[in-house]
């Protein structure tokens, strides 16, 4: 039974076949179970991350930007590597870039709009530059590829290796900055005390729940939408694109609800860096990635506008808090991106 479950979760074809064979009441039941697993998994992951912060001395924003981000971007990495390996490089690159746009535009914008989000300037002034710098580097590398081969710009394995080496540097520098920041002994409140291994186990258990729940939820919801007559291109432009960022969204909601916004901010920033360096880097190492034309005219400009807006807001907020209008601005860019993507059929 466990082997069949792993097969369903790991295979797109098997998973689609499973949900297509369910009756409507079965789809609704599976949706409810997925939402429950996602919610509880995110709760466990945040609780475990807070305990890890207490036990290891690392600030919560760094835990969010490294351990949690590595976990929540793992689905994107697997999807992109598999897409590149099976000859669909546009999906591989689009998954990474689209996740960056969704993580910052939708998740941070929405959370900033509904809650007070603090600015840890020492950490964010550094990780924030990695966030916008890695995305800018990706665009520059793609432009160089376009200049070198205008008919078929491609990111080769050398680019993939460079991005993965930068990932290792980012993880090392995150730890260095945490030690220098004076936040190593930051108070993490009165949450339940867990041992180090128990906290790590709770974090991993939550991560498995979030990944498995989001993996099953998207095709289940897509099948339900098809049965209700929603066009397939609308589903592809919205629900499927949103699906791989679902772990980050559930983690953000749980972190805000539990009064741990630093984990949400760290996860968004870290996920953006990892989507560039880890997801796209690993995919390019698996197989060179062709860069479609619409990335230069549509996806890259949207990504950079959102990330540079975030970077400016970090610089502006000397009082230590992001403003709700800043969340509204970033969220409005994401909304315009979605509308144009569907309206111009650029997805």
N, C-alpha and C positions, 0 to 999 in steps of 0.2 A: 504493500500500500504506500509506504514511504517512497519507494522507488518510483511508483507511478506519479506521485505528487511532484517529485523532483523533475520527472520528465515533462509534466504539464507546465511547470514554472519555467523550465529551461528552453522548451521548444515552442516557438511561435505557432507553428502549424498544429501541434498537438493541443495547445491552449485554445486556439481558435476553433478547432474541431470539438473540443469539450464544451465550450460555451454555446456553440451553434446547435448542439444537440439537446440543450436544456430547455424545458418549458418556461413560459414567462414567469411563473411563480418561482421556479428554480433560479432564474436570473436575479429576481428581486432578493431572494434569500442569500445568494452568493454575494450580491452587492452589499447587503447589510453586514455579512460576515467580514468582507474585505474592509469596510469602513471601521468596524470594531477592531480588527487586527491592526490596521494602520494607526488608529487612535491610541490603543494600548501600547503598541510598539514604540510610538513616538514618546509616550509618557515614560516608558522604561528607559529609553535612550537618554532622555534629558535627565532623569533621576540618576542614571549611571554616570553621566558626564559631570554632573555637579559633585557626586561623590569622588570621582577621579580628580576633579579640581582640588577638593579638600585633601585627598590622600597624596597626590603628587606635588602639590604646591603650585601647579600651573594655573594661571587665571582662566576663567571660563571662556573668555573671548578666544584664547589660544586653543583650548580644547575644541571649541566649535570650528575654528579655522583649520584644524589639522585632523584629529581623530574622527570627529563627526563628519567633516567634509569628505574625508577619504571614504568613509562608509557610504554616505548618501550619493556620491558620484560614481560609485562602483557600477550601478545599473547602466549609466550612460557609457561607461568605459566598455562593458561587455557588449552592449548594443552596437557601439561604434566600431569596435574591433571586428565583431562578427559581420557587420555591414561591409566594412572594407575588405575583409577576407573573401566574402561571397560576391565581390564585384559591384558594390553599391556605394562608392566613395562619397557621392552627394549626400546620402543619408548619414554617413559617418561624420562628415564635417558639419552638416546641418544640425545634427543632434547636439554636438558640442556648443556651437554658436547659439542655437536656439535655447539651450538650457541656460546659458549665461544671460540672455535677454530675459528669460522667464524668471530666473532666480532673483535678479536685481530689480527688473521692471515690475513684475507681479508680486513676488513674495516680500521683498523689502519695501516696495511702495505701499502695499496693502498693510503690512504690519506697522509701518511708520504712520500711516493714516489713522489707525485705530488704537495705537498705544504710544506712550512716551518711550523713545529709544535713546539710550545714552551714547555719547561719542567718547570712546577711550582713545584720546588723541595720540598718545605715545605709540600704541599698537597700530591703530588705524592709519596714522600718517606713514607707517611703514608697509603693512600688509596691503593698504589701499593702493600704494604705488605698484606693488606686485600685481594687484588686480588689474589696474588700467594698463600697466606696462606690458604684461603678458599678452593682453588682448591686442594692444597696439603692435607688439612684435609679430603676432600672428598675421595681422593685416599687412604689415610691411613685408613679411616673408611671402605672402600671397601675391603682393604687387611685384616683388622681384621675380617670382615664378611667372607672372603675366608678362613681364618685360622680356624674360628669357625665352618664353615660348608662348607668344600671343594666341596661337590657335588652340593650345591645350595646356594651360598652366597647371602645374602639379607640385604637390608637397612630397618630396622624396623621403626615404628612410633616414637620410642624414638630418633632415629637419626634425623628424620624429625623435631621433637620438638627442638632438640639442634640447628639445622641449622636455624630455625626461630627465636630462641632467639638470636643467633649471628647476624642475620639480624637487629633486633631491636638495638643491641649494635653498629653495623656499622653505622646505620642512626644517632644515637645519637653522636657517636664519630666524624662523618663527620661535624656536626654542631659545635662541640667543636673545632675541628681543624681550621675551618673557622674563628672562633672568635680569635684564637691564632695566626693566620697566618699573621695578619696585612693587609689582602687583603679585609677586609669588606667594605672599601671605594674605591675599585679599580674603575678606570674610565671605563665606558662601552661605551664611544664614543658618537656620535651625533645621535643615533637612535631615531625614533619617540617616544615621551613620552606617556606612557599609565598609567592609574590609576592601582592600585593594583588588583582590581577585574577584570578590563578589561584585564590586562596582564595575569591573571590566566585563564580567559575565553578563551583568544586567544591561550594559551598553550594547554588547554584541547580540543578546537576545532581542532587544528592542530593534536593532538594526535589521536582523533577519525578518522580524515581523513587518517592518516598514517596507523592505524590499519585496517580500513575498506578497504582501497585501496590495501594493501598488502595481506589481506585475500582473496580478490576476484581475484587479479592478478595471484597468483600462480596456482590455478586450471585452470584458463583461458589459461595461457601460456602452462600448461601441456597438456591440451586438444588440443591446436594448434600443439604442438610438436608431439603428437600421430598421428594426421591427416597427418603430414608430414613424418611419418614413423620412427620417433626416437624411439628406444627401450624403454620400460617402466622402465627397471632397470637403464638405463642411466638417465632418468628423476628423478627417486627416489634418485639416488646418487648425483645429482647436484641441479636441480631446486627446488625440494621439501625441501631438507635439507637447501638450501639457503633462502627459503621463510620466515622462522620465524625471520631471521636476517635482513630482508628487512627494517623494521622501523629504525633500528640503521644505516643502510647504507644510507638511504635517509636523515636522520637527520645529519649524518656526511657530506654528500655532500653539504647540505644547509648551515651548519655551516662554512665549508671551503669557500664556495662561498660568504658568507656574512662577511668574515673576523673574524670569531669567533671560531678559532681552539680549544680554551680551552673547549668549550662545547662538541666538538667531543671527545677530550681526556677523559674528565670527564664521558661522556656517555659510552665510551668503557670500561673504568675501572669499573665504577659503574655497567654496564650490566653484566660484568664477575662475580663480587661479587654476584649480585642478581640472576644470573643463578645458582650459587652454592647454595646460602642460601635460596632464595625465591622460585625459580622454582622447584629445586630438593627437597627442604625441604617441600614445600606444597604438592608435588606429593607423597612423602614418608608418609606424614600424612594421605593422602587420602587412600593409600593402600601400604603395604610394597613392596619395589622395588627389584626384582631379578636382579643381576648383571651378564650379559652375559660374557663368557670367553674372547671374542675379545676386551672388554674394557681394560683388564689388559695387553694385548699384543700389542694393536694398538691405541685405542682412548686416553687412559690416557697418554701414553708416548708422543703422538703428542701434547696434551693439555699442559702438563708440559714443554715441550721443547719451545713452543711458549711463555708461560707466564714467564718462567725464563729468556728467551732472553730479553723480555720486561723489566723485573726487572733489569737485568744487564745494559741495555741501559739507564735507569733512573740514575743509579749510575755513568755511564761513562760520561754523558753529563753535565759536570760542567759549560759549556758555556751557558746553558739555552735553547738549541735547539736539537731536535732529528735530526739525519742525514738521508739522502735519502738511503744510503746503508743499514741502519738499517731497514728501511721499506722494502727494497728489500729482505733482509734476512728473515724477518718474513713472507712476502708474498710468498717466495719460499718454506718455510715449509708448508704453507697452500696448495700451488699447488701440492707439493709432496704427501700430505695427501689425496687430492682429487683423484689424479691419482692412488695411491695405493689402496684407498678405492674401486674404481671401478675395477681396475685390479685384485685385490685379492678377490673381492666380500665380503668386510668386512663391508659394510654399514649397 
